[in-house]
Amino acid sequence: MPTGNYTTPWGKSVSVPVSPWTVARSGSYFYILLMQDGRYRAGFNSPTTSRTTIKDSLSEANAWVESLRKAYLPEPVVVPPTPTPQPAYFAVSSTPSGASIFLDATNTGKTTPRDIEASPGSHSVGVSLSGYNSAVKIVTAVAAKSTGVSFTLTKIAAPVTPTVPTVPTVPTKVKEARSLMEAISLWLTGDVPDWLDKWEDFLDWLTNTFGTTMPAFEVDKITGEFKRKPEGKKVIFMIGMSAPISTVGKTAATAIVSQTADDFLATAIKEPQTALAWIKSLTTKQLGEFYATIQQPYVKTQVIQTVDRLWLDTMAKKLPLSANLLKHWKLGLGAVIGFAGWIGWVSWPQIDNVVFALTGGIRNLISAKQWDAAREAINNARAGFAIMRANQPLYALGNAFFLGAWESELAGWEKQFDDMETIISTEAPTAPITEVPGVPAEVPSNAGRLQVLVYDKATNASINATLVIDGVSQPYHLHAYNIDLAPGPHEIRVEEEGYTRYDDTIVITASRVTTINVFLEKPAAPEVPTPEAPLPEEVPPVPTMGKVQVTANVEAEIWSAGTNTGYITPAVIELAPGIYDITLKAEGYITETKTAYVKAGEVYSLAFLLTSETKEPPVRKAWRLDIDSSPSSAKILINYAFTGKYTPDYVLLDPGEYVVSLTKSGYKRWEQAVSLQEF
């Protein structure tokens, strides 16, 4: 058996009065020694107290340790996790099957019969199948339930298809529409009335005699860029239709003679009259030189479209630049889109995007292997189709033109967009690992470089994702990132739609490259629950009493309002709601009183540290460091380790050297070195 001093679990050497001895029990905060005379020496240690005692039996020593543990090391309060909202489901079926399923007017990409996920609440569920009338129902989705939605589709009556005359061997004159009114007449009746034909002849004579030559443009079949034609087109300015230019606009036009494309577009949005005055002050040659200074094809297209619309608005024509493209498309769809833009159902930029797709612009971009431009054009066209589908008057007009097959027409084009995206994803080369623009080839001596490579965990294929560093999102969407950062710890986040987010904290070293391979994982699809009858909701009883939890460093009597309650610490006392003075009394200790505020259904805790009448108990000496920030709720880190606390709060530290850090998403990290001296 050991003799002499005993080293406690917390590293302190204590003298054992009766040797030899043996360890009966021990833990991180206590020990119990069996001495030679059969008695037990016990010790207890916590952040606020350290005590020893001698007991006659092991059970008494165990009870003494347990009482101190309850007084000074209470059980942590376990906060139940917040329940995750349960999704809802619709079991959609149709007769016949194979119909496209729409949720809130958006194509889900799924066909009947199929289960689709939805948020709890009211939704519109629709189905569409070529050759059948579309159908829509308003259904309420219930969390963690599957609601059945069935449709019986009816066939669309066969449309009367107008006979398209073939071109004879001997050239003959074919009637062509010269205006929107003639186009509608040709489509509806196959002919143009004499009075309308004579009216158009008069307008042609009036335009050719008194009209002004306007620049005309065409679409480059390879780049999709608008270019000026060698010949112009005459237009007639009707009396009373010209938009007046204010004196202020003329004066301001002289101030923007030399400007960038972005300046011009911004002016056209805020002060269209000023932008128009500037255009009118330029010669045809000067306007062409201005176009030539614009390097980006997409920006040049915006500028040319804006200039043309400003002229058209001056003439009160309300016609889009896309009107030049509509004549290349079949009459029905062109008439619907043109009419929708003319009365303001769809904006001209959206019409431009749709018509660019319909006239083969996207396929030309794919043929030219301009992958990024093709992807952007597909997204823009999809947005235009979504607006045309959501606009109820336009939807009704389309059904009238297409004899109830408007939805099938739109769905057919969206299928073509899907095929185009498949071609792009198959033929487009994988993006190489490239440096972020602006990052030097050599790592600066006062910084370190972070290299992040993103992959799909299931396939190991490279994917693009968004990188967030210290709460700041990087303005790129790449597979590979190379970012120079200040030395020290940084919080990074990698996220991409359809994948589980990746979070990590990395430490950057000066003049070194830190490489991280991030493998994003797609979340598992939740199981569709079996519909079942809802259980009746149980209403919990309303509590009428509250409780007071009283703990102390010694066993003490608990008094309230001058009356002994009969309880000994530690204890939990049930009381009616109110304010109480709780007093503890123990022989050999100074009496102490505290106030308890009792509320129904809640527990109010009181912890007492009674002082001995003879001497003060040993107290651990530690520094209390109060930490606050603006804004608050910043993470508190000590020596780069998270303390589990947020500002404002405090931490207890032994004397020594520390680095205190504060981090908060969207803000720069704050750090300060702290030296705490011995007492």
Stockholm file with secondary structure:
# STOCKHOLM 1.0

chainA/1-679         MPTGNYTTPWGKSVSVPVSPWTVARSGSYFYILLMQDGRYRAGFNSPTTSRTTIKDSLSEANAWVESLRKAYLPEPVVVPPTPTPQPAYFAVSSTPSGASIFLDATNTGKTTPRDIEASPGSHSVGVSLSGYNSAVKIVTAVAAKSTGVSFTLTKIAAPVTPTVPTVPTVPTKVKEARSLMEAISLWLTGDVPDWLDKWEDFLDWLTNTFGTTMPAFEVDKITGEFKRKPEGKKVIFMIGMSAPISTVGKTAATAIVSQTADDFLATAIKEPQTALAWIKSLTTKQLGEFYATIQQPYVKTQVIQTVDRLWLDTMAKKLPLSANLLKHWKLGLGAVIGFAGWIGWVSWPQIDNVVFALTGGIRNLISAKQWDAAREAINNARAGFAIMRANQPLYALGNAFFLGAWESELAGWEKQFDDMETIISTEAPTAPITEVPGVPAEVPSNAGRLQVLVYDKATNASINATLVIDGVSQPYHLHAYNIDLAPGPHEIRVEEEGYTRYDDTIVITASRVTTINVFLEKPAAPEVPTPEAPLPEEVPPVPTMGKVQVTANVEAEIWSAGTNTGYITPAVIELAPGIYDITLKAEGYITETKTAYVKAGEVYSLAFLLTSETKEPPVRKAWRLDIDSSPSSAKILINYAFTGKYTPDYVLLDPGEYVVSLTKSGYKRWEQAVSLQEF
#=GR chainA/1-679 SS CCCSEEECTTSCEEECSSSSEEEEEECSSEEEEEETTSCEEEEEECSSCEEEEEESSHHHHHHHHHHHHHHHSCCCCCCCCCCCCCCEEEEEEEESSCCEEEETTEEEEEESSEEEEECSEEEEEEEECTTBCCEEEEEEECTTCEEEEEEECCBCCCCCCCCCCCCCSSCCCCCCCSSHHHHHHHHHHSSCCHHHHHHHHHHHHHHHHHCEEECCEEECTTTCCEEECSSCEEECCCTTCSCCCCHHHHHHHGGGSSCCHHHHHHHHHHCHHHHHHHHHTSCHHHHHHHHHTCCCHHHHHHHHHHHHHHHHHHTTCCCCTTHHHHTTSCHHHHHHHHHHHHTTSSCHHHHHHHHHHHTTHHHHHHHTTCHHHHHHHHHHHHHHHHHHHHCHHHHHHHHHHTTTCHHHHHHHHHHHHHHHHHHHHHHSCCCCCCCCTTCCSSCCTTCEEEEEEEEETTTCCBCCBEEEETTEECSCCBSEEEEEECSEEEEEEEECTTSCCEEEEEEECTTCEEEEEEEECCCCCCCCCCCCCCCCCCCCCCCCCEEEEEEESSCCEEEETTEEEEEESSEEEEECSEEEEEEEECTTBCCEEEEEEECTTCEEEEEECCCBSSSCCCCCCCEEEEECCSSSCCEEEETTEEEEEESSEEEEECSEEEEEEEECTTSCCEEEEEEECCC
#=GC SS_cons         CCCSEEECTTSCEEECSSSSEEEEEECSSEEEEEETTSCEEEEEECSSCEEEEEESSHHHHHHHHHHHHHHHSCCCCCCCCCCCCCCEEEEEEEESSCCEEEETTEEEEEESSEEEEECSEEEEEEEECTTBCCEEEEEEECTTCEEEEEEECCBCCCCCCCCCCCCCSSCCCCCCCSSHHHHHHHHHHSSCCHHHHHHHHHHHHHHHHHCEEECCEEECTTTCCEEECSSCEEECCCTTCSCCCCHHHHHHHGGGSSCCHHHHHHHHHHCHHHHHHHHHTSCHHHHHHHHHTCCCHHHHHHHHHHHHHHHHHHTTCCCCTTHHHHTTSCHHHHHHHHHHHHTTSSCHHHHHHHHHHHTTHHHHHHHTTCHHHHHHHHHHHHHHHHHHHHCHHHHHHHHHHTTTCHHHHHHHHHHHHHHHHHHHHHHSCCCCCCCCTTCCSSCCTTCEEEEEEEEETTTCCBCCBEEEETTEECSCCBSEEEEEECSEEEEEEEECTTSCCEEEEEEECTTCEEEEEEEECCCCCCCCCCCCCCCCCCCCCCCCCEEEEEEESSCCEEEETTEEEEEESSEEEEECSEEEEEEEECTTBCCEEEEEEECTTCEEEEEECCCBSSSCCCCCCCEEEEECCSSSCCEEEETTEEEEEESSEEEEECSEEEEEEEECTTSCCEEEEEEECCC
//
